[in-house]
Amino acid sequence: MSGHADLIVTGTIRTVDPALPLTSALAVKDGRIIATGGLDEIDGLRGVSTRMLDAGDGAVYPGFADVHNHHALAGRTELFELVLPPQLTLDQILDRVRSRARTLPADAWINGGVIATTLLPALSSTAVRHLLDEAAGGRPVMLVEDSRHNRWASTRALELAGVSAGAEGVLCDDTDGTPTGVLLEGASLPVQEAYDRGGGLTPQQHVAASRRGVELLNASGVTAFQDAGASVDILAALAALDRDDALNSWVVSSLLINDEIFGFDPIGTPLLDRAEQFRTPHHRPDFVKIFLDGVPPARTASFLEPYLPDTAHGAHFHGTTTMEFDELYSWMRVAAERGLGAKVHCTGDGSAHLVLEAAARLRAEGLRTPIQIAHGQFLSASDIPRLAELDVAADVSPFIWFPGVIPQALTEVLGERAEHSQPNRSLIDAGALVAGGSDWPVSESPNPLEGLQGLVTRADPLRRAPGVLWPEQAITAQEALTVFTLNAARAMGLGAQTGSLTPGKSADFVVLDRDAVAGPPEEIIDAEVVSTWFAGREVFSRH
């Protein structure tokens, strides 16, 4: 070390560095941590221009890392779309659509969300679609449901998109055979594409959406994240922000191989061919994203055991994957040959099993490309040890466990199996890398403290309802902190840069008003972010 520190931080400091897990001071120079230790050790680095930051009664943690979110979608929703809390009833949704319509030109789109998964059956009729038409004054409307996999569209939106009865995923009214406007998975993409043609965002708005998404993440203490499905517009926005020194986070982007929900263009090889032009110091287009199945409530997830019987699918329906083994393996090999990792969306244990089979072949061929099973909420007992054996990371989203409309919807299609999700204790005990993600804005908040508390208590951190979910799978608070810092950073390929307060790494940290990890587990969520620091710069302050 030479010269004095730019910044010295003192207080209770949890480094998530096994070499020195708990300390009382750290020093920063040129955006990097240059030393950690006791204040008497660090004080020699103090100069006349060194800034001193004392956490007081609070605590300093590494900046949180979020391995799975959709930051630009969240920013876009807040800035440019109709925001609908998922608790709204049909009448309340129609009232908000009606109010929005009064402010718009006659042919303008109304785009937004979310609507609850459990509300979809009530929306599946021509009569209800006509209510949406009336509320919108005949305008095209596209509202996304809470999993972001399905949409509800008005008559005008269906017309502009060319959606007709008979297409897979287009729910039709039993009485007249016409589309209800409820569109499942890929059936909704023509409506998204019609919106993008007639009411999509400008490049400047895409930049604003990404900037706002990062601001909201910084406010929650997040300084590194992986966007789980990036378009060319999002890649360009992130690169533009970083080139202007305005990207206050490490960002790893996931390049879509197939697209069941977003309606982005291009995807697959054409997107991979373009992605490198958007690489900047803090933006890394380093992963591909494969949708291998859908979501259990719509019975589009793939399971080893069948769903509960229903009239549409019978008693032996397991769901399906979007790809068979050969196609999945081929895409994962393409990613590996390009030096990219693979994030694979799996919400059923059947799709997760298929990923592990493909991973086994890649590993046998000597390919060590990073692989993530995204969501990983359901895994067969025999597959849990294989994640560690095959070096496959579990991207877990403890925000959307319990209670809420998604867990309720899971129970309706899976029965008692829904109570055995997120086997995180078993994964950690088996040596797997468990990495925390919010899946925001599918989850309502990107606040990692919600995820930490859910991992530890297996209960709703927002205290909306009683009960716990498979409490035997609880992990410790320190383990949970690691899940949302170093583990997530490692899973997205950033472990050498961030995730722990280790000399040589970027000075990314969050100051909390209390040491949440040391307090009662049910009070983790009560901690507040005082300030967030990225590369030694304060990027959020509560005051």
C-alpha positions as CSV (number, residue, x, y, z in Angstrom):
1,M,0.0,0.0,0.0
2,S,1.2,3.5,-0.7
3,G,-0.4,6.8,0.2
4,H,-3.4,7.5,2.4
5,A,-6.9,6.1,2.2
6,D,-9.6,8.1,0.5
7,L,-12.1,6.7,3.0
8,I,-12.0,4.8,6.3
9,V,-15.1,3.1,7.6
10,T,-15.5,2.1,11.2
11,G,-18.1,0.2,13.2
12,T,-19.4,-3.3,13.2
13,I,-18.3,-4.7,9.9
14,R,-19.4,-8.1,8.6
15,T,-17.0,-8.8,5.7
16,V,-18.3,-12.2,4.6
17,D,-14.6,-12.9,4.2
18,P,-13.8,-16.2,5.9
19,A,-10.3,-14.8,6.7
20,L,-11.7,-12.0,8.8
21,P,-15.5,-12.3,9.1
22,L,-16.0,-9.6,11.7
23,T,-13.9,-6.5,12.1
24,S,-14.1,-2.8,13.1
25,A,-12.5,-0.8,10.2
26,L,-11.8,-0.9,6.5
27,A,-9.9,1.5,4.2
28,V,-10.7,2.5,0.7
29,K,-8.5,4.0,-2.0
30,D,-9.4,4.6,-5.7
31,G,-12.6,2.7,-5.3
32,R,-11.0,-0.4,-3.9
33,I,-10.7,-1.9,-0.4
34,I,-7.0,-1.7,0.6
35,A,-7.2,-3.0,4.1
36,T,-9.5,-4.4,6.8
37,G,-8.8,-4.8,10.5
38,G,-9.0,-3.0,13.8
39,L,-9.0,0.8,13.9
40,D,-5.5,0.8,15.4
41,E,-4.3,-1.2,12.3
42,I,-6.1,1.0,9.8
43,D,-5.5,4.4,11.4
44,G,-2.1,4.6,9.9
45,L,-3.7,5.0,6.5
46,R,-5.5,8.2,7.6
47,G,-4.4,11.4,5.9
48,V,-5.6,15.0,6.1
49,S,-8.0,14.4,3.2
50,T,-9.2,11.0,4.3
51,R,-13.0,10.9,4.8
52,M,-14.1,9.1,7.9
53,L,-17.4,7.2,8.0
54,D,-18.6,5.9,11.4
55,A,-21.5,3.4,11.3
56,G,-22.3,4.2,14.9
57,D,-24.8,1.7,16.3
58,G,-25.4,0.4,12.9
59,A,-23.5,-2.2,10.8
60,V,-21.6,-2.4,7.5
61,Y,-22.2,-5.3,5.2
62,P,-20.9,-6.0,1.7
63,G,-23.2,-4.5,-0.9
64,F,-26.0,-6.9,-1.5
65,A,-25.9,-9.0,-4.7
66,D,-29.1,-10.0,-6.5
67,V,-28.7,-12.9,-8.9
68,H,-32.1,-12.6,-10.5
69,N,-34.1,-9.6,-11.3
70,H,-35.6,-7.6,-14.1
71,H,-34.4,-4.1,-13.2
72,A,-35.5,-2.4,-16.4
73,L,-39.0,-3.8,-16.3
74,A,-39.4,-2.5,-12.8
75,G,-38.1,0.9,-13.8
76,R,-40.3,1.0,-16.8
77,T,-43.3,0.1,-14.8
78,E,-42.8,2.8,-12.3
79,L,-42.0,5.5,-14.8
80,F,-44.2,4.7,-17.8
81,E,-46.9,2.2,-17.0
82,L,-50.1,1.7,-15.0
83,V,-49.1,0.3,-11.6
84,L,-51.5,-2.3,-10.2
85,P,-50.9,-3.9,-6.8
86,P,-51.6,-7.6,-7.0
87,Q,-54.2,-7.5,-4.3
88,L,-56.7,-5.5,-6.4
89,T,-60.1,-6.9,-7.3
90,L,-61.5,-6.9,-10.8
91,D,-63.6,-3.8,-10.1
92,Q,-60.6,-2.0,-8.7
93,I,-58.5,-2.9,-11.7
94,L,-61.2,-1.6,-14.1
95,D,-61.5,1.6,-12.1
96,R,-57.7,2.2,-12.5
97,V,-57.8,1.5,-16.2
98,R,-60.8,3.9,-16.5
99,S,-58.9,6.6,-14.7
100,R,-55.8,6.1,-16.8
101,A,-57.8,6.1,-20.0
102,R,-59.2,9.6,-19.3
103,T,-55.7,11.0,-19.5
104,L,-54.8,9.4,-22.9
105,P,-55.4,10.0,-26.6
106,A,-58.1,7.8,-28.1
107,D,-55.7,5.3,-29.7
108,A,-53.1,5.1,-26.9
109,W,-52.0,1.9,-25.3
110,I,-52.6,1.2,-21.6
111,N,-49.8,-1.1,-20.5
112,G,-49.1,-2.2,-16.9
113,G,-49.7,-4.7,-14.1
114,V,-49.8,-6.7,-12.1
115,I,-53.0,-8.8,-11.8
116,A,-53.1,-11.8,-9.4
117,T,-52.7,-15.3,-10.9
118,T,-55.7,-16.3,-8.8
119,L,-57.8,-13.7,-10.7
120,L,-57.2,-15.2,-14.1
121,P,-60.2,-17.7,-14.0
122,A,-62.6,-14.7,-13.3
123,L,-61.2,-12.9,-16.2
124,S,-61.6,-15.7,-18.7
125,S,-64.9,-14.7,-20.3
126,T,-66.0,-12.5,-23.2
127,A,-68.2,-10.6,-20.9
128,V,-65.4,-9.6,-18.7
129,R,-63.2,-8.7,-21.7
130,H,-66.0,-6.3,-22.7
131,L,-65.9,-4.7,-19.3
132,L,-62.2,-4.1,-19.9
133,D,-63.0,-2.6,-23.3
134,E,-65.5,-0.2,-21.7
135,A,-63.2,0.9,-19.0
136,A,-60.5,1.6,-21.6
137,G,-62.8,3.4,-24.0
138,G,-61.9,1.0,-26.7
139,R,-58.2,1.5,-26.3
140,P,-55.7,-1.4,-26.6
141,V,-54.9,-2.7,-23.1
142,M,-52.2,-5.2,-22.0
143,L,-51.9,-6.1,-18.4
144,V,-49.4,-8.6,-17.1
145,E,-50.2,-11.1,-14.3
146,D,-47.9,-11.5,-11.2
147,S,-45.7,-14.2,-12.6
148,R,-45.0,-12.1,-15.7
149,H,-45.7,-15.1,-17.8
150,N,-49.3,-14.4,-18.7
151,R,-51.3,-11.4,-19.9
152,W,-54.8,-10.0,-20.1
153,A,-55.6,-8.0,-23.2
154,S,-58.5,-6.0,-24.5
155,T,-60.4,-6.6,-27.7
156,R,-58.5,-3.8,-29.5
157,A,-55.1,-5.2,-28.4
158,L,-56.1,-8.7,-29.6
159,E,-57.1,-7.1,-33.0
160,L,-53.8,-5.2,-33.4
161,A,-51.9,-8.4,-32.5
162,G,-53.9,-10.7,-34.8
163,V,-54.8,-13.1,-31.9
164,S,-57.5,-15.5,-32.8
165,A,-59.2,-18.5,-31.3
166,G,-57.5,-21.9,-31.7
167,A,-53.9,-20.8,-31.0
168,E,-52.1,-22.5,-28.1
169,G,-52.4,-20.6,-24.9
170,V,-55.3,-18.4,-26.0
171,L,-58.1,-19.0,-23.5
172,C,-61.5,-18.9,-25.2
173,D,-65.0,-18.5,-23.8
174,D,-66.9,-21.8,-23.5
175,T,-70.1,-20.2,-24.6
176,D,-69.2,-18.3,-27.7
177,G,-65.7,-19.6,-28.6
178,T,-64.1,-16.2,-28.7
179,P,-60.8,-15.3,-27.0
180,T,-61.3,-14.0,-23.5
181,G,-58.2,-11.9,-23.6
182,V,-56.4,-14.2,-21.1
183,L,-53.2,-15.3,-22.8
184,L,-50.8,-17.9,-21.4
185,E,-47.0,-17.9,-21.9
186,G,-46.0,-17.4,-25.6
187,A,-49.6,-16.8,-26.7
188,S,-49.2,-13.3,-25.3
189,L,-46.1,-12.4,-27.3
190,P,-48.0,-11.0,-30.3
191,V,-49.7,-8.5,-28.1
192,Q,-46.4,-7.4,-26.6
193,E,-45.0,-7.1,-30.1
194,A,-48.0,-5.0,-31.2
195,Y,-47.5,-2.7,-28.2
196,D,-43.8,-2.4,-29.0
197,R,-44.7,-1.3,-32.6
198,G,-47.3,1.2,-31.5
199,G,-46.5,2.3,-28.0
200,G,-43.0,1.1,-27.1
201,L,-40.3,3.0,-25.4
202,T,-37.8,5.3,-27.0
203,P,-34.0,4.7,-26.5
204,Q,-34.0,7.6,-24.0
205,Q,-36.9,6.0,-22.1
206,H,-35.0,2.7,-21.9
207,V,-32.0,4.5,-20.4
208,A,-34.4,6.2,-17.9
209,A,-36.0,2.8,-17.0
210,S,-32.6,1.2,-16.4
211,R,-31.4,4.2,-14.4
212,R,-34.5,4.1,-12.2
213,G,-34.2,0.4,-11.7
214,V,-30.6,0.7,-10.5
215,E,-31.6,3.6,-8.2
216,L,-34.3,1.5,-6.5
217,L,-31.8,-1.4,-6.1
218,N,-29.2,1.0,-4.6
219,A,-31.8,2.2,-2.2
220,S,-32.1,-1.4,-1.0
221,G,-28.4,-1.8,-0.6
222,V,-27.8,-3.7,-3.9
223,T,-24.6,-3.0,-5.7
224,A,-24.4,-6.1,-8.0
225,F,-27.2,-7.9,-9.9
226,Q,-28.0,-10.2,-12.8
227,D,-30.7,-9.1,-15.1
228,A,-32.5,-12.3,-16.0
229,G,-33.6,-11.5,-19.5
230,A,-32.1,-8.6,-21.4
231,S,-33.1,-7.2,-24.7
232,V,-30.9,-5.2,-27.1
233,D,-32.6,-2.1,-25.7
234,I,-31.7,-3.0,-22.1
235,L,-28.1,-3.9,-23.1
236,A,-27.7,-0.6,-24.9
237,A,-29.2,1.4,-21.9
238,L,-26.8,-0.3,-19.4
239,A,-23.8,0.4,-21.7
240,A,-24.9,4.0,-22.2
241,L,-25.2,4.5,-18.4
242,D,-21.8,3.0,-17.7
243,R,-20.1,5.1,-20.5
244,D,-21.5,8.1,-18.8
245,D,-20.2,7.0,-15.4
246,A,-23.8,6.6,-14.2
247,L,-24.1,2.9,-13.7
248,N,-23.9,2.5,-10.0
249,S,-23.8,-1.3,-9.9
250,W,-22.1,-4.3,-11.3
251,V,-24.5,-5.8,-13.8
252,V,-24.4,-9.2,-15.5
253,S,-26.9,-9.5,-18.3
254,S,-28.6,-12.7,-19.5
255,L,-29.1,-13.0,-23.2
256,L,-32.4,-14.7,-24.2
257,I,-32.1,-17.9,-26.2
258,N,-35.8,-18.4,-26.4
259,D,-38.6,-16.0,-25.2
260,E,-41.8,-17.2,-23.7
261,I,-42.8,-14.0,-22.0
262,F,-41.1,-10.8,-23.1
263,G,-41.5,-10.4,-26.8
264,F,-37.9,-9.2,-27.3
265,D,-36.3,-9.2,-30.8
266,P,-33.6,-10.4,-31.6
267,I,-33.1,-13.4,-29.4
268,G,-30.9,-16.5,-29.8
269,T,-27.8,-16.4,-32.0
270,P,-28.4,-12.9,-33.5
271,L,-28.6,-11.5,-29.9
272,L,-25.4,-13.4,-28.9
273,D,-23.6,-12.0,-32.0
274,R,-24.5,-8.4,-31.0
275,A,-24.0,-8.5,-27.2
276,E,-20.3,-8.0,-27.0
277,Q,-20.6,-4.4,-28.3
278,F,-22.4,-3.5,-25.1
279,R,-19.7,-4.7,-22.7
280,T,-18.4,-2.0,-20.5
281,P,-16.3,-2.0,-17.2
282,H,-19.4,-2.6,-15.0
283,H,-21.7,-4.3,-17.5
284,R,-21.0,-7.8,-18.5
285,P,-23.3,-9.7,-21.0
286,D,-21.9,-13.0,-19.7
287,F,-24.9,-15.4,-19.5
288,V,-27.5,-16.8,-21.8
289,K,-31.1,-17.3,-20.5
290,I,-33.1,-20.3,-21.4
291,F,-36.7,-20.7,-20.5
292,L,-37.1,-24.5,-20.0
293,D,-40.6,-24.4,-18.6
294,G,-43.3,-21.9,-17.5
295,V,-45.0,-21.6,-14.1
296,P,-46.9,-24.2,-12.0
297,P,-50.1,-22.3,-11.6
298,A,-50.7,-22.3,-15.3
299,R,-49.5,-26.0,-15.4
300,T,-46.7,-25.0,-17.8
301,A,-43.9,-26.1,-15.4
302,S,-42.5,-29.6,-15.9
303,F,-42.7,-32.0,-12.9
304,L,-41.5,-35.5,-12.4
305,E,-44.8,-36.4,-10.7
306,P,-48.2,-35.3,-12.2
307,Y,-50.2,-32.3,-11.2
308,L,-53.5,-32.6,-9.3
309,P,-56.1,-33.8,-11.8
310,D,-58.3,-31.3,-13.6
311,T,-60.7,-31.5,-16.5
312,A,-58.4,-30.0,-19.1
313,H,-55.3,-32.1,-18.4
314,G,-56.6,-35.3,-16.7
315,A,-54.9,-37.2,-13.9
316,H,-51.4,-37.9,-15.4
317,F,-50.3,-34.5,-16.7
318,H,-46.7,-33.6,-15.8
319,G,-46.3,-30.5,-17.8
320,T,-43.7,-30.1,-20.6
321,T,-40.4,-28.5,-21.2
322,T,-39.8,-26.0,-24.0
323,M,-36.8,-28.1,-25.2
324,E,-35.8,-31.7,-25.3
325,F,-32.4,-32.8,-24.0
326,D,-30.5,-32.5,-27.3
327,E,-31.7,-28.9,-27.9
328,L,-31.0,-27.8,-24.3
329,Y,-27.6,-29.4,-24.3
330,S,-26.7,-27.8,-27.7
331,W,-27.6,-24.3,-26.5
332,M,-25.7,-24.8,-23.3
333,R,-22.7,-26.0,-25.3
334,V,-23.0,-23.0,-27.6
335,A,-22.9,-20.8,-24.5
336,A,-19.8,-22.6,-23.1
337,E,-18.0,-22.3,-26.4
338,R,-18.6,-18.5,-26.4
339,G,-17.4,-18.2,-22.8
340,L,-20.8,-17.6,-21.5
341,G,-22.7,-19.0,-18.5
342,A,-26.2,-20.4,-18.7
343,K,-29.2,-19.3,-16.5
344,V,-32.0,-21.8,-17.0
345,H,-35.5,-21.1,-15.9
346,C,-36.9,-24.2,-14.1
347,T,-39.9,-23.9,-11.8
348,G,-40.6,-27.7,-11.8
349,D,-38.4,-30.5,-10.6
350,G,-38.7,-32.2,-14.1
351,S,-37.1,-29.3,-15.9
352,A,-34.4,-29.0,-13.2
353,H,-33.6,-32.7,-13.6
354,L,-33.1,-32.1,-17.4
355,V,-30.7,-29.2,-16.7
356,L,-28.6,-31.5,-14.5
357,E,-28.5,-34.2,-17.1
358,A,-27.2,-31.6,-19.7
359,A,-24.8,-30.3,-17.1
360,A,-23.5,-33.8,-16.5
361,R,-22.7,-34.2,-20.2
362,L,-20.9,-30.8,-20.4
363,R,-18.8,-31.6,-17.3
364,A,-17.9,-35.0,-18.7
365,E,-16.6,-33.2,-21.8
366,G,-14.5,-30.9,-19.6
367,L,-16.6,-27.8,-20.0
368,R,-16.8,-25.8,-16.8
369,T,-19.1,-23.0,-17.9
370,P,-21.2,-21.5,-15.1
371,I,-24.7,-22.9,-14.9
372,Q,-27.6,-21.6,-12.7
373,I,-30.9,-23.3,-12.1
374,A,-33.1,-20.3,-11.9
375,H,-35.8,-20.5,-9.2
376,G,-35.1,-24.1,-8.2
377,Q,-38.1,-24.0,-5.9
378,F,-38.8,-27.7,-6.5
379,L,-36.0,-30.3,-6.7
380,S,-36.2,-34.0,-6.3
381,A,-34.3,-35.4,-3.3
382,S,-32.0,-37.4,-5.6
383,D,-31.1,-34.3,-7.6
384,I,-30.1,-32.1,-4.6
385,P,-26.6,-33.6,-4.2
386,R,-26.0,-33.3,-7.9
387,L,-25.9,-29.5,-7.9
388,A,-22.7,-29.5,-5.9
389,E,-21.3,-32.5,-7.8
390,L,-21.9,-30.8,-11.2
391,D,-21.0,-27.2,-10.0
392,V,-24.5,-25.9,-10.7
393,A,-25.7,-22.9,-8.7
394,A,-29.2,-22.7,-7.2
395,D,-30.7,-19.2,-8.0
396,V,-33.4,-19.0,-5.3
397,S,-36.1,-16.4,-4.8
398,P,-37.3,-16.4,-1.2
399,F,-39.4,-13.3,-1.7
400,I,-42.3,-15.2,-3.3
401,W,-42.6,-18.1,-1.0
402,F,-45.3,-17.6,1.5
403,P,-48.0,-16.4,2.0
404,G,-49.5,-14.8,-1.1
405,V,-51.2,-15.4,-4.3
406,I,-48.4,-17.4,-5.9
407,P,-48.1,-20.0,-3.0
408,Q,-51.9,-20.2,-2.9
409,A,-51.9,-20.9,-6.7
410,L,-49.2,-23.5,-6.2
411,T,-51.3,-25.4,-3.7
412,E,-54.2,-25.5,-6.0
413,V,-52.3,-27.4,-8.7
414,L,-49.8,-29.3,-6.6
415,G,-51.5,-30.0,-3.3
416,E,-49.2,-31.0,-0.4
417,R,-46.2,-30.9,-2.6
418,A,-46.4,-27.1,-2.6
419,E,-45.4,-27.2,1.0
420,H,-42.0,-28.7,0.1
421,S,-40.4,-25.9,-1.9
422,Q,-37.1,-24.1,-1.6
423,P,-35.0,-26.9,0.0
424,N,-32.2,-24.5,0.9
425,R,-30.9,-26.2,4.1
426,S,-30.5,-29.4,2.1
427,L,-28.8,-27.7,-0.7
428,I,-26.3,-25.9,1.6
429,D,-25.6,-29.1,3.5
430,A,-24.9,-30.9,0.3
431,G,-22.4,-28.3,-0.7
432,A,-24.3,-26.5,-3.4
433,L,-23.8,-22.8,-4.1
434,V,-27.1,-21.1,-3.1
435,A,-27.4,-17.6,-4.5
436,G,-30.1,-15.1,-3.6
437,G,-32.3,-13.4,-6.1
438,S,-35.4,-11.2,-5.8
439,D,-37.1,-11.9,-9.1
440,W,-38.2,-8.3,-8.8
441,P,-40.7,-7.0,-10.0
442,V,-42.4,-10.4,-9.9
443,S,-41.7,-9.9,-6.2
444,E,-43.1,-6.5,-5.1
445,S,-39.8,-5.4,-3.6
446,P,-36.0,-5.9,-4.3
447,N,-35.1,-5.4,-0.6
448,P,-32.6,-8.2,0.2
449,L,-33.5,-8.0,3.9
450,E,-36.9,-9.6,3.0
451,G,-35.1,-12.4,1.4
452,L,-32.7,-12.8,4.3
453,Q,-35.6,-13.0,6.8
454,G,-37.5,-15.5,4.7
455,L,-34.5,-17.7,4.4
456,V,-34.1,-17.8,8.2
457,T,-37.6,-17.8,9.4
458,R,-39.4,-19.5,6.5
459,A,-42.3,-17.2,7.3
460,D,-43.7,-14.1,5.7
461,P,-41.2,-11.3,6.5
462,L,-43.9,-8.6,6.1
463,R,-46.1,-10.3,8.8
464,R,-49.2,-10.4,6.6
465,A,-50.2,-13.9,7.7
466,P,-49.2,-16.6,10.2
467,G,-47.5,-19.8,9.4
468,V,-44.2,-21.2,8.2
469,L,-43.2,-23.1,5.1
470,W,-41.1,-26.3,5.6
471,P,-39.3,-24.9,8.6
472,E,-36.7,-27.7,8.5
473,Q,-35.2,-25.9,5.5
474,A,-34.3,-22.8,7.5
475,I,-30.7,-21.5,7.3
476,T,-28.8,-19.2,9.7
477,A,-28.7,-15.5,9.4
478,Q,-25.0,-15.5,8.6
479,E,-25.6,-18.1,5.9
480,A,-28.4,-16.0,4.5
481,L,-26.2,-12.9,4.4
482,T,-23.7,-15.0,2.4
483,V,-26.4,-16.1,0.0
484,F,-27.3,-12.5,-0.8
485,T,-23.7,-11.3,-1.0
486,L,-20.7,-13.5,-1.9
487,N,-22.7,-16.5,-3.1
488,A,-24.7,-14.4,-5.5
489,A,-21.6,-12.6,-6.7
490,R,-19.8,-15.9,-7.3
491,A,-22.8,-17.4,-9.1
492,M,-22.8,-14.5,-11.6
493,G,-19.1,-14.5,-12.1
494,L,-18.3,-11.5,-10.0
495,G,-16.7,-13.2,-7.0
496,A,-13.3,-11.7,-7.7
497,Q,-14.7,-8.2,-7.8
498,T,-17.4,-7.9,-5.2
499,G,-19.5,-9.8,-2.7
500,S,-17.2,-9.6,0.3
501,L,-15.3,-6.8,2.0
502,T,-11.9,-8.2,1.1
503,P,-8.8,-6.2,0.2
504,G,-8.4,-5.8,-3.5
505,K,-12.2,-5.9,-4.2
506,S,-14.4,-3.0,-5.2
507,A,-15.5,-0.9,-2.2
508,D,-19.1,-1.9,-2.4
509,F,-20.9,-1.9,0.9
510,V,-24.1,-1.0,2.6
511,V,-24.5,0.8,6.0
512,L,-27.6,-0.4,8.0
513,D,-29.0,1.3,11.1
514,R,-28.5,-2.0,13.1
515,D,-26.7,-5.3,12.8
516,A,-29.7,-7.2,11.4
517,V,-27.8,-10.5,11.4
518,A,-27.1,-10.4,15.1
519,G,-30.7,-9.5,16.1
520,P,-33.8,-11.6,16.3
521,P,-34.5,-13.3,13.0
522,E,-38.1,-12.1,12.9
523,E,-36.8,-8.5,13.0
524,I,-34.2,-8.6,10.2
525,I,-36.7,-6.7,7.9
526,D,-36.8,-3.8,10.4
527,A,-33.3,-2.8,9.6
528,E,-33.0,0.2,7.3
529,V,-30.4,1.1,4.7
530,V,-28.6,4.3,5.9
531,S,-26.4,4.5,2.8
532,T,-25.1,2.5,-0.1
533,W,-21.6,2.7,-1.5
534,F,-20.4,1.5,-4.9
535,A,-16.7,1.6,-5.8
536,G,-16.1,3.9,-2.8
537,R,-18.8,6.4,-3.8
538,E,-22.0,7.0,-2.0
539,V,-24.8,6.2,-4.4
540,F,-27.7,6.3,-1.9
541,S,-28.3,8.1,1.3
542,R,-31.5,7.9,3.4
543,H,-31.0,11.5,4.5
